[in-house]
């Protein structure tokens, strides 16, 4: 019997080692180097963490204690020195220049786990990576039974490519609570983002308390609750209650700032001026160039801009601050004085985008300003405004950053540029010696549709995951010292709640995270997809919503020479089969499989599509009417 058991062990040992050595490692963002070693670390029932400075490492310890105890049921204790410690958090005594301020080294062996870094931020990011090595159930908010809690033995060295790794959260178009913002921070740090840009003001609401200007939140923070497609709502009636919205008190914002700081995140506040300022103008009509502004109301999603002529838009109501009005600069000085005391980050974002000029063109005050200052164009009028604004920002000990429109007409000397209209503005600003954050619509706009328009909240553009993954913040021929990094933006016109905010952020947030953290040469689409699918399982455990749009078919409609519809189907990821029907029934894998372009039957009413991987449905059922398909390829 002993001989038989010995033989079994002899033959099984190589299989076990093979299994362990091929344990899937799926880290997002991809580290600088990952070396799989022999064996695995088994998480004990009593986990001892050694941390030399528990004060500096408070949040690192808190994060690990939560993740290693809640789902596992293990007991976690922490000490400054313990021979029984299985997890050691170690700050380097001498600076490892390769790791910098945010890098780390992670060593997992069958005996213990050691995370080393120069600073606490590095240990925090090392802890995020460590948790990603454990089974997906580690993400659960409750105890999980019958899980083998282990991590593969591995040696990881990692540090970020860029210092600015941002997400923008628009809390103006729809208000999100203090707890919502904290939740967003919790999610973003898991993927090593370190900047949260809060878009605090717009035409739909002023969300930051300014004590010296109380009407900004008494009046400007509230509009009418509407449901449907933002931008198409009927104008609110006078008797509809203006009780929808909200704002953050200064104490709320200090609490958010502290919460973010503990997680190594800086908060970049944005006050969007001189356009997008209707909420401010409604609160204080004297800030406008236009008579009758006292009759305006905070926007609830009704149309206030005409975009049919392109940018800048034609304003139907004047949503701008008046550059010729000295009261505007007094107003901004008050706002910035109070903001500078709340937000310690060195930058304040002052917007500058999509400023309509048609009301300025009619203003006698603007004409007088142009004559007095020698300004020839409306772009120079805005530049005059931006330069005066930059001086106010500087007087508060801060740096101004704005959208790339602030380049038009001349840029203030020390202003930084966030390039959103493609990369061009950022390249131009960098060549002029200005700091730049790349945030182009083409790769980084998370409000865009991420699957077919028939199943997405409708907006004017699409951004699929594989396009977001192509984001490269450093263009060829640009001095790297001027490119601080990159950022993805979540505008919330069509985002009504936190679950939808999560859906729009993930997985495209993975793609941008990898573009700003990981080495350029390590980016690989097919491997990224493998890791994304692993993280879908982890998000399921965490009950975090995400888009499965990467599995859905992509529909391209063209016309043949004789003007008949030609429907071409594809998928973002490899290995998926598309099944379809024109007969109004619901396709599964027993229906026709797509192999070549489709021509609809003469009297067909709709096309239905679904994707499978082998025998498993992975994509959502999509139904597209013939009328819709016809509109996608209009006859010329």
Secondary structure, DSSP 4 states (H G I P E B T S, - for coil): -HHHHHHHHHHHHHHHHHHHHT-----SSPPSEEEEEEEEEEPPSEEEEEES-TTTTHHHHHHHHHHHHTTT--EEEEESS-TT-SEEEEE-SS--TTTTTT-EEEEE-SS-EEEEESSHHHHHHHHHHHHHHS-GGGG-SS--SS---EEEEEEEEE--S-SEEEEEEE-SSS---HHHHHHHHHHHHTTT--EEEEE-EETTEE-B--TT-THHHHTTTEE----S-TTSBPPPPTTS---EE--B-HHHHHHHHHHHHHTT-EEEEEEEESSS-HHHHHH-GGG-SSTTGGG----SSB--EE-TT-SSPEESS--S--TT-HHHHHHHHHHHHHHHHH--SSEEEEE--S---HHHHH-HHHHHHHHHHT--SHHHHHHHHHHHHHHHHHHTT-EEEEEGGGGTT---TT-EEEE-SSSHHHHHHHHTT--EEE--HHHHBTTSB-S-TTTS---S-B--HHHHTT--SS-TTS-GGGEEEEEEEE--TT--SHHHHHHHHTTHHHHHHHHHHS-GGG--HHHHHHHHHHHHHHHHHHT-----GGGSPEEEEEE-TTS-EEEEEE-SSTT-EEEEESSSS---TTSPBP-S-B---TT--EEEEEEEETTEE-SPPEEEEHHHHHHHT---
